[in-house]
Amino acid sequence: MNVEFPDRETVDGWIEPKPLPSFARVQYEPDAAAVEDPAARARAELDALPLEELEPGATVAVGVGSRGIHALAEVVAAVVVALEDRGFEPVIVPAMGSHGGATAEGQREVLEALGVTEDAMGAPIDARMDATLLDEVPVGDTALPVYFSTAALESDAVLVLNRVKPHTNYEGRFESGLVKMTTVGLGKQRGAKAIHSTAIAEGYVPTLEAALDVIEREVPLVGGVALVENFYEETARVEGIPAGSFRDREPELLEAAYDGMATLPVDEIDLLVVDEIGKEISGAGMDTNVIGRYRVLNAPDPETPDIDLIYVRGLTETTKGNGNGIGLADITRRAAIEQLDVTKSYANAFTSGSLAKSKLPVVAPDDELALRTALAALGGYDPETVRVAWIRNTQDLEELRVSAALVDDLPEAATVAAEETLAFEDGTARFEPT
């Protein structure tokens, strides 16, 4: 049965139009340091890994994930060339669990959307979804089967490359980074599912540590290249970390990531409007630390920011229909639903066990009716005092729009670039100069 969402004519009679707040276009520019040439730095950081222990001609699996990391293609290409210069044969292995619809073709598509192709990288991509069971170990009262990519296991050595950043489901000594990519990403769908299921019951950190212990024992892991980004999603730090040192080094890098992460300039918001969500932006479609919502069993939401309602307008092109994270919103529009690939979104939900992120919010026919609905749902609506923030996505926060009531609360790093009025054309929102 096809779901029929109410059309504009039907919804238009349910909620009366309301006067809209005035808006300001804001430039938010905190100070942030950046690495001048991330690719060159990554290549140099390979010296920290015990590659000299490998025989000439050894194959090295390079684990690459699905995130839109700054200069990702350039960094991966530099690592590939550096390995070749050392006499090795690199092969790129997608390390992204169930992303791409949990298919080899889908994971290739994700990498291609990020600029990582065989032609561009000068190395083969082995995207097989096969995973080998390494062992089964206890985590609390749960038995954890530890899987690892068969393609990576067939290589003589394994190296992972990932950004260290706050996770979208939990807080701990290590969150997103080399530990998670090694255990979850290279576990493919079966491994990712096993770890998420165990983590929900026993906690993420002990689950990841137990899986890492097995992998370090059973896999020829040589290490990884960790990246940390600043507010502008530029590379702020690059570090080569040998195997056996991930859990010692990641906490410090994670602290740096928290200090530099992109955040909204205000903490108390009535309505947040997000133009687009996508897997390359965040594993949860939009960064849960930016919006203040985890929506995960046994994990309290972040204390800040405090956002009453969220309206998501659409999906990025790069996410290829994976709308995981749409469930973090309270309302969306028909245009976003038309972009949605339910199979890809559900592959994420089934694997992670984070079901709320793939639920459908209320679906309005267009922007005008979505905003009318959201503002009415706030209760006691007043256009002079309503606190609305409007962003492109949770990754690009250096330019945003805020309602007039938020202007006086902006920090010094935020400046008003222009005053604007919100208008609609055939129900689609646009901003016009005042």
C-alpha positions in Angstrom: 0.0 0.0 0.0 1.4 3.4 -1.0 1.3 6.1 1.7 -0.7 9.2 0.6 0.4 12.3 2.5 -2.1 15.1 2.7 -1.8 17.6 -0.2 -1.5 21.4 0.1 -5.2 22.0 -0.3 -6.1 19.7 2.5 -3.5 21.0 5.0 -4.0 24.6 4.1 -7.4 24.6 5.9 -6.1 23.0 9.1 -3.7 25.8 10.3 -4.2 29.5 9.8 -1.3 31.5 8.3 0.8 33.3 10.8 3.0 36.4 10.6 6.6 35.4 10.1 9.5 36.7 12.1 12.2 38.9 10.4 15.6 37.2 9.9 19.2 38.2 9.8 21.9 36.4 7.7 24.8 35.8 10.1 28.5 35.1 9.5 29.8 32.9 12.3 33.6 32.8 12.3 35.4 31.6 15.4 39.2 31.5 15.3 40.5 28.1 14.2 43.9 26.7 13.3 44.3 24.4 10.2 46.9 22.2 8.6 48.2 23.8 5.3 48.6 20.5 3.4 46.7 17.6 4.9 47.8 15.2 2.2 51.5 15.9 2.6 51.1 15.6 6.4 49.3 12.3 6.1 52.1 11.0 3.9 54.7 12.0 6.4 52.8 10.5 9.3 53.1 7.1 7.8 56.6 7.1 9.2 55.1 6.5 12.6 53.7 3.1 11.5 55.8 -0.1 11.5 55.7 -0.5 7.8 59.4 -1.5 7.6 58.4 -4.8 9.1 56.5 -5.7 5.9 58.1 -7.6 3.0 58.5 -5.8 -0.4 55.4 -6.3 -2.5 53.2 -6.8 0.5 49.5 -5.9 0.0 48.2 -3.2 2.4 44.4 -2.8 2.8 43.6 0.9 3.4 40.2 1.2 5.2 38.3 4.3 4.0 34.9 5.3 5.4 31.8 7.1 4.2 32.2 10.5 5.9 32.7 13.8 4.1 36.1 14.4 5.6 38.0 17.4 4.5 40.4 16.7 1.6 39.6 13.0 2.0 40.3 12.0 -1.7 43.6 13.9 -1.6 44.7 12.3 1.7 43.7 8.8 0.6 45.6 9.3 -2.7 48.7 10.5 -0.8 48.6 7.4 1.4 48.3 5.2 -1.6 51.3 6.8 -3.3 53.4 6.7 -0.1 52.7 3.0 0.2 53.6 2.4 -3.4 56.8 4.4 -3.0 57.7 2.0 -0.1 57.3 -1.0 -2.5 53.8 -2.1 -1.3 50.6 -2.8 -3.1 47.7 -0.8 -1.6 44.1 -1.9 -2.0 41.2 0.3 -0.7 38.6 -1.4 1.4 35.4 0.4 2.3 35.2 0.6 6.1 31.7 1.7 6.5 29.7 -1.2 8.1 26.2 -1.2 6.5 26.4 2.1 4.6 25.6 2.1 0.9 22.6 -0.2 1.5 25.0 -2.9 2.8 26.0 -3.8 -0.7 29.4 -3.8 -2.5 27.9 -1.6 -5.3 26.4 0.8 -2.8 29.7 1.2 -0.9 31.5 1.8 -4.1 29.0 4.5 -4.9 29.5 6.1 -1.5 33.3 6.3 -2.1 32.8 7.6 -5.6 30.6 10.4 -4.3 33.5 11.3 -2.0 36.0 11.4 -4.9 37.5 8.0 -4.0 37.6 5.9 -7.2 40.1 3.4 -8.6 41.1 5.8 -11.4 41.5 8.8 -9.1 43.4 6.9 -6.4 45.5 4.7 -8.7 44.6 1.6 -6.6 42.0 -1.1 -6.7 38.9 -1.0 -4.5 37.7 -4.3 -3.0 34.2 -3.6 -1.8 33.1 -7.2 -0.9 30.7 -7.3 2.0 32.1 -10.7 3.2 33.1 -10.8 6.8 35.1 -13.5 8.6 34.3 -14.5 12.2 37.5 -14.0 14.2 36.2 -15.0 17.7 33.4 -14.6 20.2 34.2 -12.9 23.4 32.1 -11.9 26.5 31.2 -8.3 27.1 29.4 -8.1 30.4 26.6 -10.6 30.2 26.6 -10.6 26.4 28.6 -12.8 23.9 30.1 -10.6 21.2 30.9 -12.2 17.8 33.8 -10.2 16.3 33.8 -10.1 12.5 36.3 -8.5 10.1 36.3 -7.7 6.4 37.5 -10.8 4.5 39.0 -8.5 1.8 41.1 -6.8 4.4 42.1 -10.1 6.0 43.4 -11.3 2.6 46.0 -8.5 2.6 49.4 -8.7 4.3 48.7 -5.6 6.4 45.7 -3.3 7.3 45.8 0.4 7.8 42.8 2.6 8.6 42.2 6.3 7.9 39.5 8.2 9.7 38.5 11.4 11.4 38.4 11.5 15.2 35.3 13.3 16.4 32.4 13.1 18.9 30.1 10.2 18.2 26.4 10.6 17.4 25.1 8.0 19.9 27.2 8.2 23.0 30.1 9.9 25.0 33.2 8.0 26.0 37.0 7.8 26.0 36.9 7.2 22.3 34.0 7.8 20.0 34.3 8.1 16.2 37.8 7.5 15.0 40.3 4.7 14.4 38.9 2.3 17.0 35.4 2.5 15.7 36.5 2.2 12.0 38.6 -0.8 12.8 35.9 -2.6 14.8 32.7 -1.4 13.2 33.6 -0.1 9.8 35.8 -3.1 8.8 33.3 -5.5 10.5 31.1 -4.9 7.5 27.3 -5.3 8.0 27.6 -8.4 10.2 30.2 -7.0 12.5 28.6 -3.6 12.7 25.3 -5.2 13.7 26.9 -7.4 16.3 28.8 -4.5 17.9 25.8 -2.1 17.9 23.5 -4.8 19.5 26.1 -5.5 22.2 26.8 -1.8 22.8 23.2 -1.0 23.4 23.2 -3.6 26.2 26.7 -3.3 27.6 27.9 0.2 26.5 29.9 1.3 23.5 33.4 1.7 25.0 33.7 -1.8 26.6 32.2 -3.4 23.5 34.6 -1.6 21.1 37.6 -2.4 23.4 36.7 -6.1 23.4 36.4 -6.2 19.6 39.7 -4.3 19.2 41.5 -6.8 21.5 40.4 -9.6 19.2 41.3 -7.7 16.0 44.8 -6.7 17.3 45.4 -10.3 18.1 44.1 -11.9 14.8 44.6 -9.2 12.2 47.9 -7.8 10.7 46.9 -4.3 11.7 49.8 -1.9 11.4 48.0 1.3 12.5 46.1 4.2 11.2 46.1 7.9 10.2 43.9 10.0 12.4 42.5 13.4 11.4 41.0 16.1 13.6 39.0 18.9 12.1 38.2 22.5 13.2 35.0 24.5 13.3 35.1 25.0 9.5 35.6 21.2 8.9 39.2 21.9 7.8 42.0 19.6 8.9 43.5 20.8 12.1 45.6 17.8 13.0 47.0 14.7 11.4 48.7 11.9 13.3 50.0 8.4 12.4 49.2 6.0 15.2 50.7 2.5 15.3 48.5 -0.5 16.1 48.3 -1.1 19.9 48.2 2.7 20.6 44.7 3.6 19.4 43.1 3.6 22.8 46.0 5.6 24.3 46.1 8.4 21.7 42.4 8.8 20.7 41.2 10.3 24.0 43.6 13.3 23.5 42.6 13.7 19.9 38.9 13.4 20.8 39.3 16.2 23.3 40.8 18.4 20.6 37.9 17.5 18.3 35.4 18.5 21.0 37.2 21.8 21.5 37.2 22.6 17.8 33.9 21.1 16.7 31.3 23.1 14.8 28.4 24.2 17.1 25.5 26.6 16.8 26.2 30.1 18.1 23.2 29.9 20.5 22.0 27.1 22.8 18.3 27.9 23.3 16.3 27.5 20.0 12.5 27.1 19.5 12.8 25.9 15.9 15.9 24.7 13.9 15.5 24.5 10.1 18.0 22.2 8.4 18.2 22.4 4.6 19.9 19.0 4.1 21.0 15.8 5.9 23.3 13.1 4.7 25.7 10.3 5.7 28.7 12.3 4.5 27.7 15.0 7.0 27.3 12.7 9.9 26.6 9.0 10.6 23.2 10.2 11.9 22.5 12.4 8.9 22.9 15.5 11.1 25.4 15.8 13.9 23.6 14.8 17.1 26.0 16.9 19.1 25.0 20.0 17.1 21.2 19.4 17.5 21.3 18.0 21.0 19.5 14.7 20.2 20.9 11.2 20.3 17.6 9.3 20.5 19.3 6.1 21.5 18.3 3.6 24.2 20.3 3.8 27.4 22.0 7.1 26.3 20.7 10.5 27.6 20.6 13.3 25.1 23.3 16.0 25.3 22.5 18.8 27.7 23.0 21.5 25.1 21.7 22.8 22.8 18.1 22.9 23.9 16.0 22.8 20.6 12.2 22.3 20.8 11.5 21.4 17.2 13.5 20.5 14.1 12.4 20.8 10.5 14.5 19.0 7.8 13.9 20.1 4.3 15.8 17.5 2.3 18.7 15.1 1.7 22.1 15.7 0.1 22.9 14.3 -3.3 26.0 12.5 -1.9 23.9 10.5 0.6 22.3 8.6 -2.4 18.9 8.4 -0.7 20.1 7.2 2.7 17.9 9.3 4.9 19.1 7.9 8.2 18.6 10.8 10.7 15.3 11.9 9.3 13.7 10.5 12.4 15.6 13.1 14.5 13.4 15.8 13.0 9.9 16.6 14.1 8.7 17.6 10.6 9.8 17.3 7.0 8.4 18.0 3.6 7.3 15.9 0.6 10.4 16.9 -1.4 12.6 15.1 1.2 10.4 12.0 1.2 10.7 11.8 -2.6 14.6 11.7 -2.2 14.4 8.9 0.3 15.7 5.4 -0.4 14.0 3.5 2.4 16.1 0.3 1.8 19.4 2.2 2.4 17.9 4.0 5.4 16.7 0.8 6.9 20.0 -1.0 6.3 21.4 1.6 8.8 18.6 1.2 11.3 18.6 -2.6 11.2 22.4 -2.7 11.7 22.8 0.0 14.3 19.7 -0.8 16.3 19.1 3.0 16.5 15.6 2.7 15.1 14.4 6.2 16.0 16.7 7.8 13.4 14.9 6.2 10.5 11.3 6.9 11.6 9.3 9.3 9.5 8.4 12.6 11.1 5.2 14.5 10.1 5.3 15.2 6.3 4.1 18.6 5.1 3.4 19.3 1.4 5.9 22.2 1.2 8.0 24.7 3.2 5.2 27.1 3.8 2.9 24.5 5.4 5.8 22.9 7.3 6.8 26.2 8.9 3.2 27.1 9.6 2.7 23.7 11.3 6.0 24.0 13.3 5.3 27.5 14.5 1.8 26.6 15.6 3.2 23.5 17.4 5.4 25.7 19.6 2.4 27.1 21.4 1.9 30.8 22.2 3.7 31.8 19.0 4.9 35.4 18.8 6.9 36.5 15.7 8.8 39.1 17.8 10.1 36.5 20.4 10.3 33.2 18.5 13.8 31.8 18.4 14.5 30.3 14.9 17.8 29.2 13.5 18.1 28.1 9.8 21.2 26.2 8.7 22.3 24.5 5.5 23.5 21.4 7.4 25.1 20.6 10.7 28.6 20.6 9.1 28.5 24.1 7.5 27.7 26.5 10.3 29.8 29.5 9.3 26.7 31.1 7.6 23.2 30.8 9.0 20.1 32.7 9.4 18.4 33.6 12.7 15.2 35.2 13.7 15.3 38.7 15.2 14.9 37.4 18.7 18.3 35.6 18.5 20.4 38.5 17.3 21.2 40.0 20.7 22.3 36.5 22.0 24.9 36.0 19.3 28.6 35.7 20.4 31.3 38.1 19.4 32.4 35.7 16.6 29.0 36.1 14.9 28.2 39.2 12.9 25.0 40.2 11.1 25.7 40.4 7.3 22.2 41.4 6.2 18.6 41.7 7.3 16.2 39.5 5.3 12.6 38.6 4.9 11.3 35.0 4.4 9.0 34.6 1.4 7.5 31.7 -0.5 7.1 30.8 -4.2 4.7 27.9 -4.9 5.2 26.9 -1.2 9.0 26.9 -1.4 10.9 29.2 1.0 13.4 31.8 -0.1 15.1 34.7 1.7 14.9 38.3 0.2 16.8 41.4 1.3 14.7 43.6 3.6 
